[in-house]
């Protein structure tokens, strides 16, 4: 069975716990098997990189590390607050992610099936 994460790439999220607590950022990558996400500007790690070729420069590279997906909460684009996500089936058969605070549709997950 596929592991599911409640956020998608490109979502704005609020970090709930850890050393980046209180920060907001965009989800750059989702790793559903590990249930982890990479958030822009959160959990910056330093990697000591050796030059691989004559033209590549080595040094200390800073990049975003992963954090657990349970430590982030989606920010609703309409009410601009961290919120839980509900799933709702609309009258035309589409399935959508919905903000629990303002009941606004965030995006459509599945399109309606055409029965012909």
C-alpha positions as CSV (number, residue, x, y, z in Angstrom):
1,X,0.0,0.0,0.0
2,X,1.2,3.4,-0.9
3,X,2.2,5.8,1.9
4,X,0.3,9.1,1.8
5,X,1.5,12.5,2.9
6,X,-1.0,15.4,3.5
7,X,1.0,18.0,1.7
8,X,2.1,18.3,-1.9
9,X,5.1,19.9,-3.7
10,X,4.5,23.6,-3.9
11,X,2.3,23.9,-0.8
12,X,3.1,26.6,1.7
13,X,3.5,25.0,5.2
14,X,4.0,26.1,8.8
15,X,6.6,24.1,10.9
16,X,5.1,22.9,14.2
17,X,8.1,21.4,16.0
18,X,11.8,21.0,15.8
19,X,14.6,23.6,15.5
20,X,12.6,25.3,12.6
21,X,9.5,25.7,14.8
22,X,7.4,28.7,13.7
23,X,8.9,29.1,10.2
24,X,6.9,29.1,7.0
25,X,8.2,27.8,3.7
26,X,7.3,26.1,0.4
27,X,7.5,22.4,0.1
28,X,10.3,21.6,-2.4
29,X,10.1,17.8,-2.3
30,X,7.9,15.1,-0.8
31,X,9.3,11.6,0.1
32,X,6.2,9.5,0.8
33,X,8.0,6.3,1.5
34,X,10.0,7.9,4.4
35,X,7.0,10.2,5.3
36,X,9.3,13.2,5.1
37,X,9.3,16.6,3.2
38,X,11.9,19.1,2.2
39,X,10.8,22.7,3.1
40,X,12.5,25.8,1.6
41,X,14.6,27.6,4.3
42,X,14.0,25.0,7.0
43,X,16.5,22.5,8.5
44,X,19.6,23.8,6.7
45,X,22.4,21.3,6.8
46,X,26.1,21.7,5.8
47,X,27.7,19.2,3.5
48,X,31.5,19.1,3.0
49,X,31.9,18.5,-0.7
50,X,35.0,17.4,-2.5
51,X,35.7,18.6,-6.0
52,X,34.9,15.8,-8.5
53,X,36.6,17.3,-11.5
54,X,39.3,19.8,-12.3
55,X,36.7,22.5,-13.0
56,X,34.3,21.9,-10.0
57,X,35.0,23.7,-6.8
58,X,34.8,22.0,-3.5
59,X,33.8,23.5,-0.2
60,X,31.0,23.5,2.4
61,X,27.6,23.5,0.7
62,X,24.4,24.5,2.6
63,X,21.1,22.8,1.6
64,X,17.7,22.0,3.0
65,X,17.4,18.7,4.9
66,X,14.3,16.6,5.3
67,X,11.8,16.9,8.2
68,X,9.0,14.6,9.2
69,X,5.7,15.4,7.4
70,X,3.9,15.2,10.8
71,X,5.8,18.3,11.8
72,X,4.3,20.6,9.2
73,X,0.8,22.0,8.7
74,X,-0.6,23.4,5.5
75,X,-1.3,27.1,5.3
76,X,-4.6,27.9,3.6
77,X,-4.2,30.2,0.6
78,X,-7.5,32.0,1.4
79,X,-7.5,32.5,5.2
80,X,-3.7,32.5,5.4
81,X,-3.7,30.4,8.6
82,X,-2.2,26.9,9.4
83,X,-5.0,24.4,9.1
84,X,-5.9,20.8,8.9
85,X,-7.0,19.4,5.6
86,X,-10.3,17.7,4.9
87,X,-11.3,15.7,1.8
88,X,-14.6,16.4,0.2
89,X,-16.5,15.0,-2.8
90,X,-18.2,17.7,-4.7
91,X,-21.6,17.4,-6.5
92,X,-19.9,16.9,-9.9
93,X,-17.9,13.9,-8.5
94,X,-14.6,15.6,-8.1
95,X,-12.6,14.9,-4.9
96,X,-10.9,18.0,-3.4
97,X,-8.7,19.1,-0.5
98,X,-10.7,21.5,1.8
99,X,-9.6,23.9,4.5
100,X,-11.1,22.9,7.9
101,X,-11.2,26.6,9.1
102,X,-12.8,28.4,6.2
103,X,-14.2,25.5,4.2
104,X,-12.5,26.7,1.0
105,X,-11.5,24.3,-1.7
106,X,-7.6,24.2,-1.8
107,X,-7.3,22.1,-4.9
108,X,-8.9,19.1,-6.8
109,X,-7.3,15.7,-6.1
110,X,-9.3,13.5,-8.5
111,X,-11.4,14.5,-11.6
112,X,-14.9,13.2,-12.0
113,X,-15.3,9.9,-13.8
114,X,-17.2,10.0,-17.1
115,X,-19.7,7.1,-17.3
116,X,-20.6,6.7,-21.0
